[in-house]
């Protein structure tokens, strides 16, 4: 097995996750280290300004912020673990715009500079080939989830609740279905930032004080996205909290929390999973966790690190790219056949 680094900057824009993974890119996986570096307020502002932006100068500024943060994260991980030999880095970058229906996705991050400044080969550009072939370009972590769950009886679901929520369903014969279920934390985070000046609803305290507006919730769930068949994927900006503006802050938080949970509950899965494993920041919100389909438990219940899972996945995908093994599948992104993903940038 080889040691690889995986990097993730999620749609919640909270920071850069860096994970060290020992793997053969197939069934053998062993997490070997993890760090998370938060973005500063100025860095978050630069990235937020570039979301969906058409101004190349704004996008370039965001790319510089993202790249420099990832360089720091790699250096910090190597220092913390004392690692000397790394085969490659899996670099996802940060998604600024994702419109698979238009055959377009944009992740920023200078992979060539990352390789040059770390001295480690970088595998990046994981989504564009899948998009070009007619796939959704997301989600890409399911094949890693399947490797981590080897030997676990299906059906079982891994639910990642970041800015957007996505599910990997693994059946009794290890078949995979994956898609974005709907909003994750992004809408709720934005609501809290706008209405009470907090970056998130910590521990679900605001939502716990409010009441769900059921009429508004059903209106949100009437979006055509929820009636489309998977595989399917979303952009962070696909939904808005504008319909909730008349609500008090606590009622808006309660309704948005219910929106995330109910979208998961209505996810069109072939068979109900016997267990939901929850990763991402959403697992820390007890109000959200209680509203999800049950039994739902955090990734830590399996001995996993629920913060590291997505970063680990990109280390695993980098290993698969180097072996020309598929990363996306008809059941996970909707591509016509299993496809390798990623492009190598030498050190």
C-alpha positions as CSV (number, residue, x, y, z in Angstrom):
1,X,0.0,0.0,0.0
2,X,1.0,3.6,-0.6
3,X,0.5,6.8,1.5
4,X,-1.5,9.5,-0.2
5,X,-2.9,12.8,0.9
6,X,-6.5,13.8,0.2
7,X,-7.7,17.4,0.4
8,X,-11.3,18.8,0.6
9,X,-12.7,22.3,0.7
10,X,-16.4,21.8,1.1
11,X,-19.4,23.9,0.1
12,X,-19.8,25.0,3.8
13,X,-16.6,27.0,3.2
14,X,-15.4,26.4,6.7
15,X,-11.8,25.4,5.8
16,X,-9.5,22.9,4.3
17,X,-9.5,19.2,5.4
18,X,-6.3,17.2,4.8
19,X,-6.2,13.5,5.4
20,X,-3.4,10.9,5.1
21,X,-4.5,7.6,3.8
22,X,-2.7,4.3,3.3
23,X,-4.3,2.5,0.4
24,X,-3.9,0.3,-2.7
25,X,-6.9,2.2,-4.3
26,X,-9.0,-1.0,-4.1
27,X,-10.1,-2.8,-1.0
28,X,-7.2,-1.9,1.4
29,X,-7.7,1.5,3.2
30,X,-6.2,2.7,6.5
31,X,-6.6,6.3,7.7
32,X,-3.2,7.6,8.9
33,X,-3.7,11.2,9.9
34,X,-5.9,14.2,9.6
35,X,-5.9,18.0,10.1
36,X,-8.4,20.8,9.4
37,X,-7.4,24.4,8.8
38,X,-10.2,26.9,9.0
39,X,-10.5,29.7,6.5
40,X,-10.1,33.2,7.9
41,X,-13.0,35.6,7.6
42,X,-11.2,37.4,4.7
43,X,-10.6,34.1,2.9
44,X,-14.3,33.1,3.3
45,X,-15.3,36.4,1.9
46,X,-13.1,36.0,-1.2
47,X,-14.6,32.6,-1.9
48,X,-18.2,33.6,-1.2
49,X,-17.8,36.6,-3.6
50,X,-16.7,34.2,-6.4
51,X,-19.7,31.8,-6.0
52,X,-21.3,31.7,-9.4
53,X,-19.3,34.8,-10.4
54,X,-18.6,35.5,-14.0
55,X,-15.8,38.0,-13.3
56,X,-12.5,36.2,-14.1
57,X,-10.6,38.6,-11.7
58,X,-12.8,37.6,-8.8
59,X,-12.5,33.9,-9.6
60,X,-8.7,34.2,-9.9
61,X,-8.5,35.9,-6.5
62,X,-10.6,33.0,-5.0
63,X,-8.4,30.5,-6.6
64,X,-5.3,32.1,-5.1
65,X,-6.9,31.9,-1.6
66,X,-7.9,28.3,-2.1
67,X,-4.5,27.2,-3.4
68,X,-2.5,28.9,-0.7
69,X,-4.8,27.5,2.0
70,X,-4.3,24.0,0.6
71,X,-0.5,24.4,0.5
72,X,-0.6,25.3,4.2
73,X,-2.8,22.3,5.0
74,X,-0.5,19.9,3.3
75,X,2.6,21.3,5.1
76,X,0.7,21.2,8.4
77,X,-0.4,17.6,7.9
78,X,3.2,16.5,7.0
79,X,4.6,18.3,10.0
80,X,2.0,16.8,12.3
81,X,2.4,13.2,11.1
82,X,6.1,13.3,10.4
83,X,5.4,11.7,7.0
84,X,8.3,11.8,4.5
85,X,7.1,9.6,1.6
86,X,3.8,10.5,-0.1
87,X,2.9,9.0,-3.5
88,X,0.5,11.7,-4.5
89,X,-2.1,14.3,-3.4
90,X,-5.8,14.1,-4.3
91,X,-6.9,17.7,-4.8
92,X,-10.6,18.5,-5.3
93,X,-10.3,22.3,-5.2
94,X,-13.3,24.4,-4.2
95,X,-16.6,24.3,-6.2
96,X,-17.7,27.8,-7.3
97,X,-20.4,26.7,-9.8
98,X,-22.0,23.3,-10.6
99,X,-24.6,23.1,-13.4
100,X,-24.5,19.5,-14.7
101,X,-27.6,20.2,-16.7
102,X,-25.5,22.7,-18.7
103,X,-22.5,20.3,-18.8
104,X,-20.6,22.8,-16.6
105,X,-18.8,22.5,-13.3
106,X,-16.1,24.8,-11.9
107,X,-13.6,23.9,-9.1
108,X,-10.8,26.4,-8.4
109,X,-7.4,25.6,-7.2
110,X,-4.0,25.7,-8.9
111,X,-2.9,22.0,-9.0
112,X,0.4,22.7,-10.8
113,X,1.4,25.2,-8.1
114,X,0.3,22.8,-5.3
115,X,2.6,20.1,-6.9
116,X,5.4,22.6,-7.3
117,X,5.4,24.0,-3.8
118,X,4.9,20.7,-2.0
119,X,7.1,18.6,-4.2
120,X,4.4,15.9,-4.4
121,X,2.6,14.9,-7.6
122,X,-1.0,16.1,-7.6
123,X,-4.1,14.4,-9.0
124,X,-6.9,17.0,-9.7
125,X,-9.7,17.8,-12.1
126,X,-11.8,14.9,-10.9
127,X,-15.2,16.0,-12.3
128,X,-14.8,17.4,-15.8
129,X,-14.4,14.1,-17.7
130,X,-17.6,12.7,-16.1
131,X,-19.5,15.9,-16.9
132,X,-18.3,15.7,-20.5
133,X,-19.4,12.1,-20.8
134,X,-22.9,13.1,-19.7
135,X,-22.6,12.3,-16.0
136,X,-23.4,14.6,-13.0
137,X,-19.7,14.9,-12.0
138,X,-20.8,14.2,-8.4
139,X,-20.9,12.6,-5.9
140,X,-17.5,11.0,-6.2
141,X,-17.0,9.6,-2.7
142,X,-19.3,6.5,-3.0
143,X,-16.6,4.1,-4.2
144,X,-14.5,5.0,-1.1
145,X,-17.6,4.5,1.1
146,X,-18.0,1.0,-0.4
147,X,-14.3,0.2,0.4
148,X,-14.8,1.4,4.0
149,X,-17.9,-0.7,4.3
150,X,-16.4,-3.9,2.9
151,X,-17.9,-6.8,4.9
152,X,-20.8,-4.8,6.3
153,X,-24.1,-6.3,5.2
154,X,-26.3,-4.1,3.1
155,X,-28.4,-2.2,2.4
156,X,-26.6,0.6,4.2
157,X,-26.4,4.3,3.6
158,X,-23.7,6.9,4.1
159,X,-25.1,10.4,4.4
160,X,-22.7,13.3,4.1
161,X,-24.2,16.5,5.4
162,X,-22.0,19.3,4.4
163,X,-23.2,22.5,2.6
164,X,-25.2,20.1,0.3
165,X,-26.3,16.7,1.6
166,X,-25.5,13.6,-0.4
167,X,-26.2,9.9,0.1
168,X,-24.4,6.7,-0.9
169,X,-26.7,3.7,-0.8
170,X,-24.9,0.3,-0.9
171,X,-27.1,-2.7,-1.5
172,X,-26.9,-6.4,-0.5
173,X,-24.7,-7.2,-3.4
174,X,-22.5,-4.1,-3.0
175,X,-24.3,-2.3,-5.8
176,X,-24.2,1.5,-5.5
177,X,-26.7,4.4,-5.9
178,X,-25.6,7.9,-5.0
179,X,-27.0,11.4,-5.4
180,X,-27.5,14.7,-3.7
181,X,-30.6,14.5,-1.5
182,X,-31.0,18.3,-1.1
183,X,-29.6,21.1,1.0
184,X,-27.3,20.3,3.8
185,X,-26.0,23.0,6.2
186,X,-25.5,25.8,3.6
187,X,-29.0,27.3,3.7
188,X,-29.2,27.1,7.5
189,X,-25.7,28.6,7.9
190,X,-26.7,31.5,5.6
191,X,-29.9,32.0,7.5
192,X,-28.1,32.2,10.8
193,X,-25.4,34.5,9.5
194,X,-28.1,36.9,8.1
195,X,-30.6,36.8,11.0
196,X,-28.5,36.4,14.2
197,X,-24.9,37.0,13.1
198,X,-23.8,33.5,13.9
199,X,-21.9,31.4,11.3
200,X,-24.1,28.3,12.0
201,X,-26.8,27.0,14.3
202,X,-24.4,25.5,16.8
203,X,-25.9,22.3,18.4
204,X,-29.2,23.1,16.8
205,X,-30.0,25.6,19.6
206,X,-31.8,28.1,17.4
207,X,-33.9,25.5,15.6
208,X,-34.8,23.9,18.9
209,X,-36.5,27.2,20.0
210,X,-38.6,27.4,16.9
211,X,-41.5,25.7,15.1
212,X,-41.5,24.2,11.6
213,X,-43.8,26.0,9.2
214,X,-45.3,23.0,7.5
215,X,-46.9,24.9,4.6
216,X,-43.6,26.5,3.7
217,X,-41.7,23.2,4.1
218,X,-44.0,21.5,1.6
219,X,-43.6,24.4,-0.8
220,X,-39.8,24.0,-0.5
221,X,-40.1,20.3,-1.1
222,X,-42.3,20.9,-4.2
223,X,-39.1,21.8,-6.2
224,X,-38.8,19.8,-9.4
225,X,-35.4,18.5,-8.2
226,X,-37.0,16.2,-5.6
227,X,-39.1,14.5,-8.3
228,X,-36.2,13.8,-10.6
229,X,-34.7,10.3,-10.7
230,X,-31.2,9.8,-9.4
231,X,-28.3,10.0,-10.1
232,X,-28.6,13.8,-9.7
233,X,-26.6,16.6,-8.1
234,X,-27.0,20.2,-6.9
235,X,-25.1,23.4,-6.6
236,X,-24.7,25.2,-3.2
237,X,-26.9,28.0,-4.6
238,X,-29.6,25.8,-6.0
239,X,-32.0,26.7,-3.1
240,X,-32.8,30.0,-1.4
241,X,-34.3,30.9,2.0
242,X,-36.2,33.8,0.4
243,X,-39.6,32.1,0.9
244,X,-38.9,32.1,4.6
245,X,-38.1,35.8,5.1
246,X,-41.4,36.5,7.0
247,X,-40.5,33.9,9.7
248,X,-38.8,34.6,13.0
249,X,-35.2,33.5,13.1
250,X,-35.9,30.4,15.3
251,X,-38.8,29.3,13.1
252,X,-36.8,29.8,10.0
253,X,-34.0,27.7,11.5
254,X,-36.4,25.0,12.5
255,X,-38.0,24.9,9.0
256,X,-34.6,24.8,7.2
257,X,-33.4,22.0,9.5
258,X,-36.6,20.1,8.7
259,X,-36.1,20.8,5.0
260,X,-32.7,19.0,5.0
261,X,-34.1,16.1,7.0
262,X,-37.3,15.6,5.1
263,X,-35.4,15.7,1.7
264,X,-33.3,12.8,3.1
265,X,-36.4,11.0,4.2
266,X,-38.0,11.3,0.8
267,X,-34.8,10.2,-1.1
268,X,-35.8,7.6,-3.7
269,X,-33.7,4.6,-2.5
270,X,-34.2,1.1,-3.9
271,X,-34.7,-0.3,-0.4
272,X,-34.7,1.3,3.1
273,X,-31.2,1.0,4.6
274,X,-30.8,-0.9,7.8
275,X,-28.5,1.9,9.0
276,X,-27.7,5.5,8.2
277,X,-24.1,6.6,8.8
278,X,-23.8,10.3,9.0
279,X,-20.6,12.3,8.2
280,X,-20.0,16.0,7.8
281,X,-20.8,18.9,10.0
282,X,-24.5,18.1,10.1
283,X,-23.9,15.1,12.4
284,X,-23.1,17.6,15.2
285,X,-26.6,19.1,15.1
286,X,-28.7,17.0,17.5
287,X,-32.0,18.6,16.2
288,X,-31.1,17.5,12.7
289,X,-29.9,14.1,13.7
290,X,-33.1,13.4,15.5
291,X,-35.2,14.5,12.5
292,X,-33.3,12.1,10.0
293,X,-34.6,8.7,9.1
294,X,-33.6,6.2,11.8
295,X,-31.5,4.5,12.9
296,X,-29.0,7.3,12.1
297,X,-25.7,7.5,13.9
298,X,-22.5,9.5,13.4
299,X,-19.6,8.0,11.5
300,X,-17.7,7.7,14.7
301,X,-20.0,4.9,15.8
302,X,-18.1,2.8,13.2
303,X,-14.7,4.0,14.3
304,X,-14.5,6.5,11.4
305,X,-13.6,10.2,11.6
306,X,-16.7,12.0,10.2
307,X,-14.7,15.1,9.5
308,X,-12.1,13.4,7.5
309,X,-14.2,11.1,5.3
310,X,-14.4,13.4,2.3
311,X,-10.7,14.3,2.3
312,X,-9.8,10.6,2.7
313,X,-12.0,9.8,-0.3
314,X,-9.9,12.1,-2.6
315,X,-6.7,10.4,-1.5
316,X,-8.4,7.1,-2.4
317,X,-9.6,8.5,-5.7
318,X,-6.0,9.7,-6.5
319,X,-4.8,6.2,-5.9
320,X,-7.4,4.9,-8.3
321,X,-6.5,7.5,-10.9
322,X,-2.9,6.4,-10.9
323,X,-4.0,2.8,-11.5
324,X,-6.6,3.9,-14.1
325,X,-9.4,2.4,-12.0
326,X,-13.0,3.8,-12.2
327,X,-14.1,6.5,-9.8
328,X,-17.6,7.2,-11.2
329,X,-20.3,4.7,-12.2
330,X,-23.7,4.8,-13.8
331,X,-25.3,4.4,-10.4
332,X,-23.3,7.2,-8.7
333,X,-23.0,10.0,-11.3
334,X,-25.1,8.7,-14.2
335,X,-22.1,8.4,-16.5
336,X,-22.7,5.9,-19.3
337,X,-20.1,3.4,-18.0
338,X,-17.5,3.2,-15.2
339,X,-15.0,5.9,-15.7
340,X,-11.6,6.8,-14.3
341,X,-11.3,10.4,-13.0
342,X,-8.5,12.9,-12.4
343,X,-5.5,14.4,-14.1
344,X,-1.9,14.1,-13.0
345,X,0.2,17.2,-12.3
346,X,3.9,16.1,-11.7
347,X,5.9,17.6,-8.9
